[in-house]
Amino acid sequence: MSQEKWCSVDELSSYLSVRRETIYRWIKTRNLPAHKIGTVYKARLAEIDFWVENSSRTMLFEEEDEEFQRVVKSSRNFDNEIEIKSSVVVDRRREFEDIFSKFSEQIKYRDNKNLLLAGDSLKILKLFPTNSISLIVTDPPYHSTQKSNIMGDTQFKDDSEYLEWMKMYIKEWKRILKPNGSIYCFCSSAMEAKLEVAFEEEFNILASIIWTKPNAPGFDGWKQKMKKEALRQWYPHSERIIFAEPAFSGNLFKSYFGNLLQGWRKKANMTMKDLAEVIGAYGKVNHGGSVANWEAGRNIPSFEQYNQIVDALKATGNFEDMPSYYDVIRAFHTSGNSEFTDIWTFPNIRPYKGKHPAEKPIALLEHIITASSYEGDIVLDCFSGSGSTAVAALKNKRLAISIELDNQWIQRSMDVFKKISDSNYESFPDNYSMKSVQQFNDDKQLQLNLDQEYQHQL
Ligand SMILES: C[S@@+](CC[C@H](N)C(=O)[O-])C[C@H]1O[C@@H](n2cnc3c(N)ncnc32)[C@H](O)[C@@H]1O
């Protein structure tokens, strides 16, 4: 069906796979964009798609109507269970070995899942193979905070010098990321807008996440010490995280996979309708079943749907080998049980002996890593500080690469990585932190430290 076509309520009901009564109710209660023409309602599919997409942002989980939740949920591929094939792990391991082989004296720690490199990450990144990393989670010096205890934070004379430096990273990040990879870059609210403009030269910005930190009573950072009456602007009680995917010529508003699919379909001499029909997805808008939506980059097929596409294309005789799901579809898994909006709440880390001044909470890093990578993927942090990103990645069955310039933090990361290297990374208990990992000797001790650490919160 053309997106411009006017449809009747009956057609809409089959398009959205809901009852006619539900369509009428949504017209009344949810502003479903139907127009009364004479005595009947008609709607344009393009407007309906937009409404479904938009509704998912604002109404998801506030809505008791089961049917509505089902349409909206499936439109955004929520609860999209991914079957992890062991071959993914094997391939990534080879890439991991390949990266490792480029370095010698920079290597400070290495096991078969974890690599720590010492030095200026801009220089080191230039040695990384192109398209070798699935996820970059990184936390550069913020510059606007001017903290003398963070290397690099005070080194730029003004914003433009800092931005020029960041642009060099942005170029390298785009080069080394896989086309279906993602990047999460921490920054301050003061620099976010300027950094986003710089990112947009190479990336599609997917979200500007606000990380807000409701801390325990008695520990609120500087906030409680502020003389409130002296404030001349709102107290900055959040940090920002830019979430982006690599952009490619012609796809500033499309996904990598959208462009790829369009090219494949044309090579197979199939219309969108043909392909949708062959894989049994025709007529289900935003169910992950509409080829038009996949090509427009508004949605992604499930693992099963992707394999159906591959089978349908191969059946035309125009294709032999096709890439695996994990190499073309950007990973994204979330659910209603975790932070699924662009405002995230994770408590900051209480000061402790050995804490990095900008240490990020493991729970937050785990949230990023599990949402935006597949098991077995390589996760890179090129301003790795305490090594927190690597620890969060290893706990979640990913491979980790860290790069750090400051000897103090290189040493700390080496100590931590050595201590945990004999253990089964995945067996770390939930609720662990860098503090507990730092003190780790064996499973028993980690558990003991955790118990002590969390006691004050009980
Ligand atoms: C904001 S902190 C990151 C803290 C980290 N996210 C954590 O949880 O511990 C930035 C880190 O980047 C490091 N750094 C600064 N310039 C660097 C460079 N050119 N190459 C590598 N690391 C650098 C600093 O020493 C600092 O540890």
The ligand as a Tripos MOL2 file, in Angstrom:
@<TRIPOS>MOLECULE
LIG
   27    29     1     0     0
SMALL
NO_CHARGES

@<TRIPOS>ATOM
      1 C1         36.7690   11.7800   32.1840 C.3       1 LIG1
      2 S1         38.0640   10.6920   32.5070 S.3       1 LIG1
      3 C2         37.4040    9.0810   32.2070 C.3       1 LIG1
      4 C3         36.9690    8.3420   33.4580 C.3       1 LIG1
      5 C4         36.3920    6.9560   33.1740 C.3       1 LIG1
      6 N1         35.1750    7.0490   32.4090 N.3       1 LIG1
      7 C5         36.1140    6.1550   34.4360 C.2       1 LIG1
      8 O1         34.9720    5.7040   34.6470 O.co2     1 LIG1
      9 O2         37.0450    5.9550   35.2220 O.co2     1 LIG1
     10 C6         39.0950   10.9730   31.1410 C.3       1 LIG1
     11 C7         40.3600   10.1390   31.1320 C.3       1 LIG1
     12 O3         41.0250   10.3500   29.8860 O.3       1 LIG1
     13 C8         42.4220   10.3400   30.1130 C.3       1 LIG1
     14 N2         43.0530   11.0450   28.9750 N.ar      1 LIG1
     15 C9         43.1810   12.3800   28.7550 C.ar      1 LIG1
     16 N3         43.7590   12.6130   27.5630 N.ar      1 LIG1
     17 C10        44.0030   11.4090   27.0100 C.ar      1 LIG1
     18 C11        44.5780   10.9940   25.7630 C.ar      1 LIG1
     19 N4         45.0190   11.8730   24.8740 N.pl3     1 LIG1
     20 N5         44.6700    9.6650   25.5240 N.ar      1 LIG1
     21 C12        44.2230    8.7430   26.4240 C.ar      1 LIG1
     22 N6         43.6640    9.0810   27.6100 N.ar      1 LIG1
     23 C13        43.5570   10.3960   27.9020 C.ar      1 LIG1
     24 C14        42.5830   11.0280   31.4520 C.3       1 LIG1
     25 O4         43.7970   10.6690   32.0730 O.3       1 LIG1
     26 C15        41.3550   10.5150   32.2110 C.3       1 LIG1
     27 O5         41.6510    9.3800   32.9900 O.3       1 LIG1
@<TRIPOS>BOND
     1     1     2 1
     2     2     3 1
     3     2    10 1
     4     3     4 1
     5     4     5 1
     6     5     6 1
     7     5     7 1
     8     7     8 2
     9     7     9 1
    10    10    11 1
    11    11    12 1
    12    11    26 1
    13    12    13 1
    14    13    14 1
    15    13    24 1
    16    14    15 ar
    17    14    23 ar
    18    15    16 ar
    19    16    17 ar
    20    17    18 ar
    21    17    23 ar
    22    18    19 1
    23    18    20 ar
    24    20    21 ar
    25    21    22 ar
    26    22    23 ar
    27    24    25 1
    28    24    26 1
    29    26    27 1
@<TRIPOS>SUBSTRUCTURE
     1 LIG1         1 GROUP 0 **** ****
